[in-house]
Amino acid sequence: MHIAIMETGRINEAIADQFDRYPEMFRTMFERAGATDLELSTIAVVDGELPAHVDDYDGYLVTGSAAGVYDDFDWIAPLMAFLRSGSCRRQAACRRLFRPSGDCPCAWRTYREMA
């Protein structure tokens, strides 16, 4: 399985002596968990990189970031569009796995469109 680690932030200086970047943190986590059958690639979203197509990888792991989705960084809007392009094609799986816990207009609109 080929997983893309989408790097959306830089590591906090407080732990920089342990991990150079977020992708290394996740690689270490997967190794310690025994997930040796994964191929991991890094996409530096924070530097403007994105996959050409949502099907380029089997899965995506989006790292944490000090930036929020409503912040005005050049890379956030393209990332959000990319994530929407993948989740819209998999709404049935998203609906099954991630049922809303409260009143979410976006989720309810999506559910109505599926009916």
C-alpha positions in Angstrom: 0.0 0.0 0.0 1.4 3.4 -1.0 0.5 6.2 1.4 1.3 9.9 0.8 2.2 11.8 3.9 0.9 15.3 3.2 3.1 17.7 5.2 1.1 20.8 6.1 3.4 22.2 8.7 6.9 22.3 10.2 7.9 20.6 13.3 7.8 22.5 16.6 11.3 23.5 17.8 10.6 21.8 21.1 10.8 18.3 19.5 13.1 19.2 16.6 15.9 17.2 18.3 13.8 14.0 18.0 12.2 14.5 14.5 13.4 16.6 11.6 10.0 16.8 10.0 6.4 15.5 10.5 6.8 12.7 7.9 9.7 11.2 9.8 7.5 11.2 12.9 4.9 9.2 11.1 7.4 6.9 9.5 8.8 6.1 13.0 5.2 5.5 14.3 4.4 3.0 11.5 7.8 1.2 11.9 7.2 0.8 15.6 3.7 -0.5 14.9 5.2 -3.2 12.6 3.6 -1.7 9.4 6.5 -2.8 7.2 4.4 -3.4 4.1 3.7 0.4 3.6 5.4 2.5 1.0 5.4 6.1 2.4 6.0 9.2 0.2 6.2 12.8 1.4 4.3 15.6 -0.3 5.3 19.0 1.0 1.9 20.7 0.8 3.2 23.5 2.9 5.6 24.2 0.0 2.8 24.1 -2.6 3.1 20.5 -3.7 0.1 18.3 -4.4 -0.5 15.0 -6.2 -1.5 15.4 -9.8 -4.6 13.1 -9.2 -6.3 11.8 -6.2 -5.8 8.2 -7.4 -2.0 8.6 -7.4 -1.8 7.0 -4.0 -3.7 4.4 -2.1 -4.3 6.7 0.9 -3.4 10.1 2.3 -2.2 11.1 5.8 -2.5 14.8 6.4 -0.1 16.0 9.1 -0.9 18.5 11.8 -0.1 22.2 11.3 -0.1 25.4 13.3 -2.2 26.8 10.4 -5.9 26.5 10.4 -8.2 25.8 7.4 -9.4 29.4 7.5 -5.9 30.9 7.5 -4.7 32.8 4.4 -1.8 30.7 3.3 -1.3 30.0 -0.4 -1.3 26.2 0.1 -4.6 25.8 2.1 -7.2 26.4 -0.6 -5.6 24.0 -3.1 -5.3 21.4 -0.3 -8.9 21.7 0.6 -10.0 21.4 -3.1 -7.8 18.3 -3.4 -9.3 16.7 -0.3 -12.8 17.5 -1.5 -12.1 15.9 -4.9 -11.2 12.6 -3.1 -13.9 12.6 -0.5 -16.8 13.5 -2.9 -16.1 10.3 -4.8 -16.2 8.2 -1.6 -19.2 9.7 0.1 -20.8 6.3 0.9 -17.6 5.3 2.8 -17.4 8.6 4.5 -21.0 8.5 5.5 -20.6 5.0 7.0 -17.4 5.8 8.8 -17.9 9.4 9.9 -21.5 10.0 10.9 -22.0 13.6 12.1 -22.3 14.1 15.8 -24.2 17.3 15.6 -25.9 19.7 13.2 -23.6 20.1 10.3 -25.2 21.8 7.2 -22.5 20.5 4.9 -22.9 16.9 5.9 -26.7 17.0 5.8 -26.6 18.6 2.3 -24.3 15.8 1.2 -26.6 13.1 2.7 -29.6 14.6 0.8 -27.7 14.6 -2.4 -26.9 10.9 -2.0 -30.6 10.0 -1.5 
